Amino acid sequence: MSDTPVIEASGLAKRFGGLLAVDGYDLQLDRGDLVGLIGPNGAGKTTAFNLLTGVLRPSSGGISVNGADMTGMPPHMMARAGLARTFQNIRLFEDLSVLENVMCGGHMRHSASTLATMLQLPSFWRSEETLRQMSRDIVDRIGLSAFAQQRAGDLSYGDQRRVEIGRALAGEPAALLLDEPAAGLNPSETSDLVSFIRQVNAEFGIAVLVVEHDMHLVMGLCDRIQVLNRGKLIAEGSPQEVQKDPAVIEAYLGTGRKEKAHA
Ligand SMILES: Nc1ncnc2c1ncn2[C@@H]1O[C@H](COP(=O)(O)OP(=O)(O)OP(=O)(O)O)[C@@H](O)[C@H]1O
């Protein structure tokens, strides 16, 4: 297996008018990594996430994915290069079944040519069948086989989050970027989600980057944590290292948030 990082970002910066929202953000995400990006309100987490996923173009700095320079590429090119993402607000096709939702995630990689699809040639049916089998396997592995034919919109919020991650996995990504995955989940769903993300990271061998407000989740989940404050990375290390870092404690307490770094 190659040692090339799945994502390498160096010196990423984003300026909005006079505000430097992200200033010199670096990330090395290797195969199998489970990394969290945290920071107080307005620290620049969402902006950094949007830079990594191609939603925003960096004002300076660069991003490579699996060794290929992807700086300034739009989201669909980032996805093609192997970056899958989820959204803060779950975006499923609510009227499609769980299985169909997962299949949608695989179309990018497994679909037949447009002509074969329009004419419904044998290659179209072969690729649909391959995709269906692969998606069934994913639905099993994400623990939702009992709901495979159920309307996705009828599932609990926690299970919808699983479907969303399953759909991302169907694209066979090299990295999964999760934008506040615990948003809207209750404590028991959040605890299930932590085990689930760990399972996905270990079983699928996928690098995971989690941007999250819920400090407790990140501390319990990630092997390595990056802390942003006012656009700059102020700390990076294990949960234990980050929790006792004076700059991190100051950043959280200094913002007047009730949440402490070691919550
Ligand atoms: N499109 C934009 N135009 C102008 N300023 C922006 C834009 N997006 C973000 N900002 C500013 O950039 C800074 C960083 O915002 P960002 O949303 O990235 O922080 P965050 O860490 O995700 O915050 P939160 O935890 O509150 O979601 C903030 O001061 C914000 O007001």
Ligand as a Chemical Component Dictionary entry (heavy atoms), coordinates in Angstrom:
data_LIG
# 
_chem_comp.id                   LIG 
_chem_comp.type                 NON-POLYMER 
_chem_comp.pdbx_formal_charge   0 
_chem_comp.three_letter_code    LIG 
# 
loop_
_chem_comp_atom.comp_id 
_chem_comp_atom.atom_id 
_chem_comp_atom.alt_atom_id 
_chem_comp_atom.type_symbol 
_chem_comp_atom.charge 
_chem_comp_atom.model_Cartn_x 
_chem_comp_atom.model_Cartn_y 
_chem_comp_atom.model_Cartn_z 
_chem_comp_atom.pdbx_ordinal 
LIG N1  N1  N 0 -19.067 33.417 3.369  1  
LIG C1  C1  C 0 -18.540 34.165 4.343  2  
LIG N2  N2  N 0 -18.402 35.495 4.181  3  
LIG C2  C2  C 0 -17.869 36.254 5.150  4  
LIG N3  N3  N 0 -17.419 35.780 6.334  5  
LIG C3  C3  C 0 -17.535 34.464 6.548  6  
LIG C4  C4  C 0 -18.101 33.589 5.578  7  
LIG N4  N4  N 0 -18.077 32.325 6.078  8  
LIG C5  C5  C 0 -17.533 32.408 7.303  9  
LIG N5  N5  N 0 -17.203 33.684 7.588  10 
LIG C6  C6  C 0 -16.549 34.165 8.812  11 
LIG O1  O1  O 0 -15.361 33.395 8.963  12 
LIG C7  C7  C 0 -15.131 33.100 10.327 13 
LIG C8  C8  C 0 -15.043 31.591 10.494 14 
LIG O2  O2  O 0 -16.335 31.045 10.285 15 
LIG P1  P1  P 0 -16.621 29.489 10.270 16 
LIG O3  O3  O 0 -18.073 29.325 9.994  17 
LIG O4  O4  O 0 -15.659 28.817 9.376  18 
LIG O5  O5  O 0 -16.288 29.085 11.780 19 
LIG P2  P2  P 0 -16.725 27.777 12.580 20 
LIG O6  O6  O 0 -15.548 27.396 13.399 21 
LIG O7  O7  O 0 -17.252 26.761 11.660 22 
LIG O8  O8  O 0 -17.877 28.369 13.485 23 
LIG P3  P3  P 0 -19.146 27.646 14.145 24 
LIG O9  O9  O 0 -18.584 26.685 15.145 25 
LIG O10 O10 O 0 -19.849 28.762 14.794 26 
LIG O11 O11 O 0 -19.910 26.991 13.034 27 
LIG C9  C9  C 0 -16.284 33.710 11.114 28 
LIG O12 O12 O 0 -15.853 34.965 11.590 29 
LIG C10 C10 C 0 -17.366 33.882 10.065 30 
LIG O13 O13 O 0 -18.214 34.970 10.382 31 
# 
loop_
_chem_comp_bond.comp_id 
_chem_comp_bond.atom_id_1 
_chem_comp_bond.atom_id_2 
_chem_comp_bond.value_order 
_chem_comp_bond.pdbx_ordinal 
LIG N1  C1  SING 1  
LIG C1  N2  SING 2  
LIG C1  C4  DOUB 3  
LIG N2  C2  DOUB 4  
LIG C2  N3  SING 5  
LIG N3  C3  DOUB 6  
LIG C3  C4  SING 7  
LIG C3  N5  SING 8  
LIG C4  N4  SING 9  
LIG N4  C5  DOUB 10 
LIG C5  N5  SING 11 
LIG N5  C6  SING 12 
LIG C6  O1  SING 13 
LIG C6  C10 SING 14 
LIG O1  C7  SING 15 
LIG C7  C8  SING 16 
LIG C7  C9  SING 17 
LIG C8  O2  SING 18 
LIG O2  P1  SING 19 
LIG P1  O3  DOUB 20 
LIG P1  O4  SING 21 
LIG P1  O5  SING 22 
LIG O5  P2  SING 23 
LIG P2  O6  DOUB 24 
LIG P2  O7  SING 25 
LIG P2  O8  SING 26 
LIG O8  P3  SING 27 
LIG P3  O9  DOUB 28 
LIG P3  O10 SING 29 
LIG P3  O11 SING 30 
LIG C9  O12 SING 31 
LIG C9  C10 SING 32 
LIG C10 O13 SING 33 
# 
